[in-house]
Amino acid sequence: MKQLMKLQRQLEAVQAELAEAEVTGTAGGGLVSVTMTAEKVVRRVSIDPKAVDPDDVETLEDLVLAALHTATEAAQELSDQKMKPFQSMLSLPGF
């Protein structure tokens, strides 16, 4: 039982770490970047003025979408990496 409590505290610590850990996805050679937590909460979107063309809004939209996708993938990879040691334990009753 003590070991389960210890594992639960460790899991909670990793979850808290993931809530604060940030990853960044970029597109257009860095013209657009999206920073989010490993829990996929977007914290920042940065757009270089060079990416803004009033006559071509579609390209900017595509760059933002691509940056969101790469950030989401990075967040998922980080989450998977941090949670891997707990995956078999999470299937136990009570978790």
C-alpha positions as CSV (number, residue, x, y, z in Angstrom):
1,M,0.0,0.0,0.0
2,K,2.9,2.4,0.8
3,Q,4.4,1.7,-2.6
4,L,1.1,2.5,-4.3
5,M,0.9,5.8,-2.4
6,K,4.5,6.6,-3.4
7,L,3.7,5.8,-7.0
8,Q,0.6,8.0,-6.9
9,R,2.6,10.9,-5.5
10,Q,5.2,10.4,-8.3
11,L,2.4,10.4,-10.9
12,E,1.0,13.6,-9.5
13,A,4.4,15.2,-9.6
14,V,4.8,14.2,-13.3
15,Q,1.4,15.5,-14.1
16,A,2.2,18.8,-12.4
17,E,5.5,18.9,-14.4
18,L,3.6,18.3,-17.6
19,A,1.2,21.1,-16.8
20,E,4.1,23.6,-16.7
21,A,6.5,22.1,-19.3
22,E,6.4,24.0,-22.6
23,V,7.0,22.9,-26.2
24,T,7.1,25.0,-29.3
25,G,6.0,24.2,-32.8
26,T,7.2,26.3,-35.7
27,A,6.3,26.7,-39.4
28,G,7.5,28.7,-42.3
29,G,11.1,28.5,-41.2
30,G,10.3,30.1,-37.9
31,L,8.0,32.8,-39.2
32,V,5.2,31.4,-37.0
33,S,5.6,29.7,-33.7
34,V,3.1,28.3,-31.1
35,T,4.1,27.5,-27.6
36,M,2.0,25.2,-25.5
37,T,2.2,23.1,-22.4
38,A,2.5,19.3,-22.6
39,E,-1.2,19.3,-21.6
40,K,-1.8,21.1,-24.9
41,V,-2.8,24.5,-23.4
42,V,-1.6,27.2,-25.9
43,R,0.4,29.8,-24.1
44,R,1.8,31.9,-27.0
45,V,1.5,32.5,-30.7
46,S,4.2,34.4,-32.4
47,I,4.0,35.7,-35.9
48,D,6.9,37.4,-37.7
49,P,5.7,40.5,-39.5
50,K,7.3,39.1,-42.7
51,A,4.6,36.4,-42.6
52,V,1.8,39.0,-42.8
53,D,0.6,39.7,-46.3
54,P,-2.9,41.2,-46.5
55,D,-3.3,39.8,-50.0
56,D,-2.5,36.3,-48.8
57,V,-4.2,35.5,-45.5
58,E,-4.5,31.8,-46.4
59,T,-0.8,31.3,-46.3
60,L,-0.6,32.8,-42.8
61,E,-3.6,30.6,-41.7
62,D,-1.8,27.5,-43.0
63,L,1.4,28.5,-41.2
64,V,-0.5,29.0,-37.9
65,L,-2.2,25.6,-38.4
66,A,1.1,23.9,-39.2
67,A,2.8,25.4,-36.1
68,L,-0.2,24.2,-33.9
69,H,0.2,20.7,-35.3
70,T,3.9,20.5,-34.7
71,A,3.5,21.9,-31.2
72,T,0.7,19.4,-30.5
73,E,2.9,16.5,-31.7
74,A,5.8,17.7,-29.5
75,A,3.4,18.0,-26.5
76,Q,2.2,14.5,-27.1
77,E,5.7,13.1,-27.4
78,L,6.8,14.8,-24.1
79,S,3.7,13.5,-22.3
80,D,4.2,10.0,-23.6
81,Q,7.8,10.0,-22.6
82,K,7.0,11.3,-19.0
83,M,4.0,9.0,-18.5
84,K,5.6,5.8,-19.9
85,P,6.8,4.5,-16.6
86,F,3.2,4.8,-15.2
87,Q,1.3,3.3,-18.1
88,S,1.2,-0.3,-16.7
89,M,0.3,1.1,-13.3
90,L,-2.6,3.2,-14.5
91,S,-4.5,0.1,-15.5
92,L,-4.6,-1.0,-11.8
93,P,-7.9,-0.5,-9.9
94,G,-7.9,2.8,-8.1
95,F,-5.8,4.7,-10.7
